[in-house]
Amino acid sequence: MNDFKYIQPENLNDAISALSKDSIPLAGGTDILSLAKENLLDSANVVNLKNIDGLDKIEKTNAGVRIGALTRLAAIASDVFLIKDFTILSEAASCVASTQIRNVGTIGGNIAQRPRCWYFRGDFDCLKKGGDFCYAEVGKNKYHAIIGGSPCYIVHPSDTAVALLTLDASLTIASKDGSRDIKISSFFVRPDVDVTVENLLKPGEILTHINIPKLSNKFQSAFTKFTERGVWDFALVSVGAVIERDAGNIKKGSLAFGGVAPIPWVDKELNKKLTGLSLNEDSILKFSNEVMKGAEPLEHNEYKVKLSQGLVVELLSKFI
């Protein structure tokens, strides 16, 4: 493990000042500890954010809900308001890793965590670490991307990001220049744009809040994921859905997927086909055949196509 300096700012401005090209923020610490053990943390400074007031609250607003980025996943999973009005987010948070991880892990950290690819985390000079080759493309790629992967076939590991995409959430990012809000759909960076990063956060920037617009009582939402183990595991595939009902049909809706692409994945053309879909078994099964139509599986992960389709059937059937 490389040596580093531990910095403990008392407020947001001091934290922003402490962050630089040679610094990394510390929230829950569950991912940064892994990065340090795997010699992927080469920053000279670790900036602790835990003492910053106001970043660990769930606040109901006139516009919807505002969640501090330091809010523990366990708090999100158990919050009565979120369970009722934003079911998909509480369900996604409740199935992250294990109880122990959820008690310390934060929603901001879950969104901004680094990929779990065994080549990136292992002793390989892969594309993401400055090499010139993605070993997953022709290697062991059971857990890797089936869509949007080239030139790097990582999958994004966040469950909550999938839920937030379907909820059309925005993120508040603070820097020395003030705060700005961006749609979460614009936050993640595909490897064909910049293979070295996974999101838009720059040195000296901190994700402070997640903002979710209010849903009417006509909306329903749900989340599901499939893992090889019951706990402490990342999704082979996950799916989130938000729909607005019109009697027995879907007036409009949104699906998002995890475990299939380098970023939490939304297929806009697929979501258009949700409009007018009858909520019955035959219609849902027919619709599921459209899922992952543009997928290009690697040698060992073609199963993710059928798995994605099956999970969509399971998820939409909850609304019948």
FENJOGI-V939939 format. One record per pair of residues at least 12 apart in sequence whose C-alpha atoms are under 6 Angstrom apart, sorted by the first residue. I is the first residue (numbers start at 1). J is the second residue. Records with the same first field share a line. If there is no record, write none. Layout:
I: J / J
This chain:
1: 36 / 37 / 39
4: 44 / 45
5: 44 / 45
6: 45 / 46
7: 47
8: 48
10: 51 / 52
11: 52
16: 204
19: 204
20: 203 / 204
21: 203
22: 43 / 44
23: 43 / 45 / 46
24: 46
25: 46 / 47
26: 47 / 48 / 49
27: 49
28: 104 / 105 / 106
55: 68 / 69 / 70
56: 68 / 70 / 71
57: 71
63: 213 / 214
64: 212 / 213 / 214
65: 211 / 212
66: 210 / 211
67: 209 / 210
68: 208 / 209
69: 107 / 108 / 208 / 209
70: 106
71: 106
72: 105 / 106
73: 93 / 102 / 105 / 106 / 107
74: 102 / 103
76: 90
77: 90 / 93 / 94
87: 221
88: 163 / 221 / 222 / 223
89: 163
91: 223
92: 159 / 160 / 223
93: 160
97: 231 / 232 / 233
98: 231 / 232
110: 158
111: 158 / 161
115: 156
117: 154
128: 195 / 196
134: 152
141: 300
142: 300 / 301
145: 260 / 261
146: 260 / 295 / 296 / 297
147: 261 / 295 / 296
148: 261
152: 191
154: 262
155: 259 / 260 / 261 / 262
156: 262 / 263
162: 256 / 264
163: 240
166: 254 / 256
169: 184 / 211 / 212
170: 182 / 183 / 184 / 210 / 211
171: 209 / 210
172: 208 / 209
173: 206 / 207 / 208
174: 205 / 206
175: 204 / 205
187: 199 / 200
218: 244 / 245
219: 243 / 244
220: 242 / 243
221: 241 / 242
222: 240 / 241
223: 239 / 240
224: 238 / 239
225: 237 / 238
235: 259
236: 259
237: 258 / 259
238: 257 / 258
239: 256 / 257
240: 255 / 256
241: 254 / 255
242: 254
248: 279
249: 276 / 277 / 278 / 279
250: 275 / 276 / 277
251: 275 / 276
252: 275
253: 274
254: 271
279: 320
288: 309
291: 309
